[in-house]
Amino acid sequence: MDAIQLSLPAARALQLAAQGLLNPPRRKAVKQDVLATIRQMGVLQIDTIHVVARSPYLVLWSRLGSYPQSWLEELLEERQLFEYWAHEASFLPIEDYGLFRHRMIDPGSMGWKYSAKWMHEHRATIEKLLEHIRDNGPVRSADFKRTDGKGGGWWEWKPEKRSLEVLFTAGRLMIAKRHNFHRIYDLAERILPDWDDARMPSNDDTQRTLLLKAVQALGLAKANWMGDYFRTAKSRPNPDPETLVADGSLLRASVEGWQQPVYIHPAHRELALAAAAGQLKPTTTSLLSPFDPLVWDRKRALELFNFDYRLECYTPAAKRSYGYFTLPILHRGALAGRLDAKAHRSEGIFEVKALYLEADTRQTQRLATELAATLQRFADWHGTPQVVINKCTPRTFRNMLKAALA
């Protein structure tokens, strides 16, 4: 028999606690809280869409409340963080650099993120680019003018941009800092002058460590959830979690109604026992990024929270069900709905284009009051203090929300 048995609400509470989303912050954030939060999650995914705050800033806001967004870039420039491909393009704690070094040494395994053909065909110009950086210092893609007459999306990157990205994937360049969220590239040996590949863990140790870090970040995990977190496996994780249970590196547990076991990191044993005893009480009401670790695995969000979520920014407008960039609404342990919003920064208006509650979400005064307060804090953080609510489903909840905002 599994030592720890969890109800579904307890399993949700355990994951929320591990992710820093169980309760609201108790104090005003300081810069080191940003680093501590990224360490707790293990990874902070990057995305550039900015109809509201860009995703990495939003993920941090969901856990820390209002804070200066500049702290993230400062930690990068201070070498307390680095950027690389983890779940996707991500900010990572600098102490984890060695765990991703294998990917840099074998960039061909990274799929579309690296092109050996490009490196071969443009070898001479790539070496000139590296020489330019070596002699003149860090560069931006914008430092190079387009000469081929093309323009547009990522599929039409200018040659220098593509070369910079390929060199980044190969670990020869790193991101020294960002300016207005644009990457500034420099030689890896200048950013980490003391790094020695002799310090790199073996591939087996790397896989084991990343799997354990994923389970710890998730609080609890089915076997088929583990590989997605750091993109270490598409299906069955390696090593097999049962071997990690056998050597004491993981704990096996069960969730009521689930046939498959779940696994818990020993660091969370007491937290899991508290969850099983009903002692973890979710009290947070917040908005989440579509790229928040809590929801980026859409299958996991459905299995654990019964939340069927899709990001529709790449769907033609006429075919969208909810909106361009819908934000999940977290309310006291449940994913209670979603909203499509836009921050009109020059006008000081935060527009809720549409808000949808889940079918099983009760329209309570507490939900309206706490969600209204969350929206106002979110809007204030954007510098858009006037909240405007347009469409709301169900319609009766719109009046409750507007009254609570008044």
Solvent accessible surface area in square Angstrom, and as a share of the most:
residue,aa,sasa,rsa
1,M,219,0.98
2,D,34,0.18
3,A,85,0.66
4,I,3,0.02
5,Q,106,0.47
6,L,4,0.02
7,S,44,0.28
8,L,55,0.27
9,P,90,0.57
10,A,10,0.08
11,A,0,0.00
12,R,48,0.18
13,A,3,0.02
14,L,0,0.00
15,Q,0,0.00
16,L,0,0.00
17,A,17,0.13
18,A,3,0.03
19,Q,1,0.00
20,G,25,0.24
21,L,2,0.01
22,L,19,0.10
23,N,64,0.33
24,P,69,0.43
25,P,67,0.42
26,R,238,0.87
27,R,148,0.54
28,K,174,0.74
29,A,9,0.07
30,V,80,0.46
31,K,50,0.21
32,Q,92,0.41
33,D,20,0.10
34,V,0,0.00
35,L,2,0.01
36,A,55,0.42
37,T,9,0.05
38,I,0,0.00
39,R,112,0.41
40,Q,83,0.37
41,M,0,0.00
42,G,5,0.05
43,V,0,0.00
44,L,0,0.00
45,Q,15,0.07
46,I,16,0.08
47,D,25,0.13
48,T,83,0.48
49,I,27,0.14
50,H,97,0.43
51,V,31,0.18
52,V,1,0.00
53,A,4,0.03
54,R,57,0.21
55,S,0,0.00
56,P,0,0.00
57,Y,13,0.05
58,L,0,0.00
59,V,0,0.00
60,L,0,0.00
61,W,10,0.04
62,S,7,0.05
63,R,14,0.05
64,L,22,0.11
65,G,20,0.20
66,S,61,0.40
67,Y,11,0.04
68,P,64,0.40
69,Q,61,0.27
70,S,59,0.38
71,W,45,0.16
72,L,0,0.00
73,E,31,0.14
74,E,65,0.29
75,L,0,0.00
76,L,2,0.01
77,E,91,0.41
78,E,82,0.37
79,R,80,0.29
80,Q,50,0.22
81,L,3,0.01
82,F,4,0.02
83,E,3,0.01
84,Y,2,0.01
85,W,23,0.08
86,A,3,0.02
87,H,5,0.02
88,E,50,0.22
89,A,16,0.13
90,S,0,0.00
91,F,0,0.00
92,L,0,0.00
93,P,3,0.02
94,I,41,0.21
95,E,101,0.45
96,D,12,0.06
97,Y,9,0.04
98,G,9,0.09
99,L,19,0.10
100,F,1,0.00
101,R,39,0.14
102,H,42,0.19
103,R,37,0.14
104,M,6,0.02
105,I,90,0.46
106,D,80,0.41
107,P,19,0.12
108,G,54,0.52
109,S,76,0.49
110,M,24,0.11
111,G,48,0.46
112,W,169,0.59
113,K,34,0.15
114,Y,36,0.14
115,S,22,0.14
116,A,67,0.52
117,K,143,0.61
118,W,36,0.13
119,M,33,0.15
120,H,120,0.53
121,E,102,0.46
122,H,51,0.23
123,R,142,0.52
124,A,70,0.54
125,T,82,0.48
126,I,3,0.02
127,E,80,0.36
128,K,139,0.59
129,L,13,0.06
130,L,2,0.01
131,E,95,0.43
132,H,74,0.33
133,I,0,0.00
134,R,120,0.44
135,D,102,0.53
136,N,101,0.52
137,G,13,0.13
138,P,65,0.41
139,V,5,0.03
140,R,87,0.32
141,S,22,0.14
142,A,71,0.55
143,D,71,0.37
144,F,38,0.16
145,K,177,0.75
146,R,73,0.27
147,T,129,0.75
148,D,69,0.36
149,G,78,0.75
150,K,124,0.52
151,G,43,0.41
152,G,71,0.68
153,G,24,0.23
154,W,163,0.57
155,W,170,0.60
156,E,55,0.25
157,W,87,0.30
158,K,30,0.13
159,P,54,0.34
160,E,53,0.24
161,K,37,0.15
162,R,96,0.35
163,S,8,0.05
164,L,0,0.00
165,E,11,0.05
166,V,6,0.03
167,L,0,0.00
168,F,2,0.01
169,T,0,0.00
170,A,15,0.12
171,G,5,0.05
172,R,98,0.36
173,L,1,0.00
174,M,6,0.03
175,I,5,0.02
176,A,6,0.05
177,K,73,0.31
178,R,24,0.09
179,H,103,0.46
180,N,113,0.58
181,F,13,0.06
182,H,118,0.53
183,R,31,0.11
184,I,17,0.09
185,Y,1,0.00
186,D,9,0.05
187,L,6,0.03
188,A,14,0.11
189,E,99,0.45
190,R,97,0.35
191,I,9,0.05
192,L,32,0.16
193,P,98,0.62
194,D,122,0.63
195,W,56,0.19
196,D,78,0.40
197,D,58,0.30
198,A,91,0.71
199,R,148,0.54
200,M,45,0.20
201,P,41,0.26
202,S,61,0.39
203,N,83,0.42
204,D,105,0.55
205,D,74,0.38
206,T,4,0.03
207,Q,35,0.16
208,R,81,0.29
209,T,51,0.29
210,L,2,0.01
211,L,7,0.03
212,L,28,0.14
213,K,54,0.23
214,A,1,0.01
215,V,0,0.00
216,Q,68,0.30
217,A,3,0.03
218,L,1,0.00
219,G,0,0.00
220,L,0,0.00
221,A,0,0.00
222,K,10,0.04
223,A,13,0.10
224,N,71,0.36
225,W,4,0.01
226,M,3,0.01
227,G,2,0.02
228,D,34,0.18
229,Y,1,0.00
230,F,2,0.01
231,R,109,0.40
232,T,35,0.20
233,A,28,0.22
234,K,213,0.90
235,S,79,0.51
236,R,131,0.48
237,P,6,0.04
238,N,89,0.46
239,P,31,0.19
240,D,52,0.27
241,P,0,0.00
242,E,61,0.27
243,T,76,0.44
244,L,1,0.00
245,V,31,0.18
246,A,90,0.70
247,D,83,0.43
248,G,48,0.46
249,S,22,0.14
250,L,2,0.01
251,L,39,0.19
252,R,87,0.32
253,A,0,0.00
254,S,27,0.17
255,V,3,0.02
256,E,129,0.58
257,G,78,0.75
258,W,49,0.17
259,Q,181,0.80
260,Q,86,0.38
261,P,45,0.29
262,V,0,0.00
263,Y,4,0.02
264,I,0,0.00
265,H,34,0.15
266,P,51,0.32
267,A,68,0.53
268,H,27,0.12
269,R,98,0.36
270,E,127,0.57
271,L,53,0.26
272,A,0,0.00
273,L,69,0.34
274,A,22,0.17
275,A,2,0.01
276,A,45,0.35
277,A,65,0.50
278,G,38,0.37
279,Q,126,0.56
280,L,25,0.12
281,K,134,0.57
282,P,31,0.19
283,T,46,0.27
284,T,8,0.05
285,T,14,0.08
286,S,5,0.04
287,L,0,0.00
288,L,0,0.00
289,S,0,0.00
290,P,0,0.00
291,F,24,0.10
292,D,0,0.00
293,P,1,0.01
294,L,0,0.00
295,V,0,0.00
296,W,18,0.06
297,D,21,0.11
298,R,52,0.19
299,K,121,0.51
300,R,3,0.01
301,A,1,0.00
302,L,76,0.38
303,E,49,0.22
304,L,0,0.00
305,F,9,0.04
306,N,98,0.50
307,F,0,0.00
308,D,77,0.40
309,Y,0,0.00
310,R,141,0.51
311,L,32,0.16
312,E,17,0.08
313,C,13,0.08
314,Y,174,0.66
315,T,41,0.24
316,P,82,0.52
317,A,72,0.56
318,A,105,0.81
319,K,152,0.64
320,R,70,0.25
321,S,78,0.51
322,Y,78,0.30
323,G,11,0.10
324,Y,74,0.28
325,F,2,0.01
326,T,2,0.01
327,L,1,0.00
328,P,0,0.00
329,I,0,0.00
330,L,1,0.00
331,H,23,0.10
332,R,77,0.28
333,G,9,0.09
334,A,41,0.31
335,L,9,0.04
336,A,3,0.02
337,G,0,0.00
338,R,6,0.02
339,L,0,0.00
340,D,11,0.06
341,A,3,0.02
342,K,67,0.29
343,A,4,0.03
344,H,49,0.22
345,R,110,0.40
346,S,110,0.71
347,E,112,0.50
348,G,17,0.16
349,I,48,0.24
350,F,0,0.00
351,E,33,0.15
352,V,0,0.00
353,K,83,0.35
354,A,8,0.06
355,L,0,0.00
356,Y,24,0.09
357,L,16,0.08
358,E,34,0.15
359,A,118,0.92
360,D,111,0.58
361,T,28,0.16
362,R,185,0.67
363,Q,73,0.32
364,T,35,0.20
365,Q,109,0.49
366,R,137,0.50
367,L,2,0.01
368,A,0,0.00
369,T,68,0.40
370,E,38,0.17
371,L,0,0.00
372,A,2,0.02
373,A,44,0.34
374,T,0,0.00
375,L,0,0.00
376,Q,56,0.25
377,R,122,0.45
378,F,0,0.00
379,A,0,0.00
380,D,76,0.39
381,W,36,0.13
382,H,20,0.09
383,G,47,0.45
384,T,0,0.00
385,P,77,0.49
386,Q,105,0.47
387,V,26,0.15
388,V,50,0.28
389,I,7,0.04
390,N,61,0.31
391,K,111,0.47
392,C,4,0.02
393,T,61,0.35
394,P,46,0.29
395,R,209,0.76
396,T,90,0.52
397,F,0,0.00
398,R,77,0.28
399,N,102,0.52
400,M,48,0.22
401,L,0,0.00
402,K,93,0.39
403,A,72,0.56
404,A,36,0.28
405,L,44,0.22
406,A,120,0.93
